[in-house]
Amino acid sequence: MNWLSQFSLVMRSSVTSLKEKIEDPERMLHQLVIDMEEELDRIRASVAEAVADEIQMRRRAERERADVDVWMQRASTAMKRGDESAAKSALAQKMAAAERADRYSGDHERQRTEVEKLQESVRDLEDKIRQAKQKKTLLAARMARASSAQKINATLDRSHRQSAFAQFNRFEEKVDREEAMSEAWERMDGKDPDADELQRQFERQEREERVAAELEALKHEVSAEKP
């Protein structure tokens, strides 16, 4: 059944087109139903051809069956008038007609079975199209909601990337990067931040010790000046 494969290809093609143009789901679903109906019309035409073949085969078998009766009647008439040779020839024609009738009947039966299957398939497709029409509005609404949600999410995503919070985070990251680069260059120049910090701690401690010593000396000096 090549036409069934063609119908499936049309359906897949239509669905692909539908996905590519989802921004107008109602129009695309309407077009999809139209495509399905047009393809169904072509399929119905093909099935009609098969039905016509079945009708012709049936009529041909009926004509051959009628010829069997005709030749049998002729053989009987010939025998009644004593013409055995004509009767024999008529019986031979009757047998040939019977063989053709059997052959045509077999062809007709096979064609009839095939036609019944094709007609059942057409009815199934017609039912699917009716269901598609019933679901069209609901599907359009669902697809519209999905498309709207995607647009909203995209807008929110762009908003988040461009918001003050995002800019603040990017600035903080930039400062961290600059500090890291500055330290990196200091290390490349032979400087050790840990050693520098240790040096500053020693210098601070030594300064505090000198201040304490001077404070103690000042106390002694003031004490000595008192009467």
Solvent accessible surface area in square Angstrom, and as a share of the most:
residue,aa,sasa,rsa
1,M,104,0.46
2,N,118,0.60
3,W,31,0.11
4,L,56,0.28
5,S,67,0.43
6,Q,98,0.44
7,F,17,0.07
8,S,45,0.29
9,L,100,0.50
10,V,44,0.25
11,M,53,0.24
12,R,138,0.50
13,S,72,0.47
14,S,14,0.09
15,V,55,0.32
16,T,71,0.41
17,S,39,0.25
18,L,15,0.07
19,K,142,0.60
20,E,126,0.57
21,K,94,0.40
22,I,53,0.27
23,E,114,0.51
24,D,53,0.27
25,P,12,0.08
26,E,118,0.53
27,R,129,0.47
28,M,15,0.07
29,L,8,0.04
30,H,94,0.42
31,Q,77,0.34
32,L,21,0.11
33,V,11,0.06
34,I,56,0.28
35,D,36,0.19
36,M,9,0.04
37,E,56,0.25
38,E,85,0.38
39,E,8,0.04
40,L,15,0.08
41,D,87,0.45
42,R,133,0.48
43,I,2,0.01
44,R,116,0.42
45,A,61,0.48
46,S,56,0.36
47,V,10,0.05
48,A,58,0.45
49,E,117,0.53
50,A,16,0.12
51,V,36,0.20
52,A,45,0.35
53,D,61,0.32
54,E,20,0.09
55,I,55,0.28
56,Q,110,0.49
57,M,57,0.26
58,R,88,0.32
59,R,131,0.48
60,R,104,0.38
61,A,8,0.06
62,E,89,0.40
63,R,138,0.51
64,E,22,0.10
65,R,106,0.39
66,A,51,0.40
67,D,53,0.27
68,V,21,0.12
69,D,97,0.50
70,V,63,0.36
71,W,64,0.22
72,M,95,0.43
73,Q,114,0.50
74,R,125,0.46
75,A,3,0.02
76,S,39,0.25
77,T,60,0.35
78,A,2,0.02
79,M,109,0.49
80,K,167,0.71
81,R,158,0.58
82,G,62,0.60
83,D,54,0.28
84,E,126,0.56
85,S,82,0.53
86,A,34,0.26
87,A,2,0.01
88,K,150,0.64
89,S,65,0.42
90,A,5,0.04
91,L,71,0.36
92,A,58,0.45
93,Q,81,0.36
94,K,55,0.23
95,M,120,0.53
96,A,34,0.26
97,A,0,0.00
98,A,25,0.20
99,E,105,0.47
100,R,75,0.27
101,A,0,0.00
102,D,81,0.42
103,R,128,0.47
104,Y,44,0.17
105,S,39,0.25
106,G,25,0.24
107,D,45,0.23
108,H,26,0.12
109,E,79,0.35
110,R,158,0.58
111,Q,34,0.15
112,R,87,0.32
113,T,58,0.34
114,E,67,0.30
115,V,8,0.05
116,E,85,0.38
117,K,108,0.46
118,L,15,0.07
119,Q,65,0.29
120,E,86,0.39
121,S,22,0.14
122,V,10,0.06
123,R,127,0.46
124,D,68,0.35
125,L,11,0.05
126,E,39,0.18
127,D,56,0.29
128,K,120,0.51
129,I,7,0.04
130,R,128,0.47
131,Q,77,0.34
132,A,27,0.21
133,K,96,0.41
134,Q,143,0.63
135,K,108,0.46
136,K,47,0.20
137,T,105,0.61
138,L,102,0.51
139,L,59,0.29
140,A,10,0.07
141,A,41,0.32
142,R,131,0.48
143,M,34,0.15
144,A,45,0.35
145,R,146,0.53
146,A,50,0.38
147,S,13,0.09
148,S,53,0.34
149,A,49,0.38
150,Q,117,0.52
151,K,125,0.53
152,I,98,0.50
153,N,92,0.47
154,A,45,0.35
155,T,71,0.41
156,L,89,0.44
157,D,68,0.35
158,R,115,0.42
159,S,57,0.37
160,H,117,0.52
161,R,126,0.46
162,Q,122,0.54
163,S,34,0.22
164,A,79,0.61
165,F,168,0.70
166,A,18,0.14
167,Q,100,0.44
168,F,136,0.57
169,N,79,0.40
170,R,117,0.43
171,F,132,0.55
172,E,91,0.41
173,E,114,0.51
174,K,126,0.53
175,V,58,0.33
176,D,80,0.41
177,R,154,0.56
178,E,101,0.45
179,E,109,0.49
180,A,53,0.41
181,M,77,0.34
182,S,60,0.39
183,E,66,0.29
184,A,42,0.33
185,W,142,0.50
186,E,66,0.30
187,R,147,0.54
188,M,140,0.63
189,D,106,0.55
190,G,69,0.66
191,K,112,0.48
192,D,72,0.38
193,P,35,0.22
194,D,108,0.56
195,A,52,0.41
196,D,58,0.30
197,E,71,0.32
198,L,97,0.48
199,Q,101,0.45
200,R,122,0.45
201,Q,81,0.36
202,F,107,0.44
203,E,77,0.34
204,R,105,0.38
205,Q,101,0.45
206,E,84,0.38
207,R,119,0.44
208,E,106,0.48
209,E,101,0.45
210,R,136,0.49
211,V,90,0.52
212,A,58,0.45
213,A,62,0.48
214,E,121,0.54
215,L,95,0.47
216,E,86,0.39
217,A,59,0.46
218,L,97,0.48
219,K,114,0.48
220,H,120,0.53
221,E,99,0.44
222,V,72,0.41
223,S,70,0.45
224,A,85,0.66
225,E,128,0.57
226,K,136,0.58
227,P,182,1.14
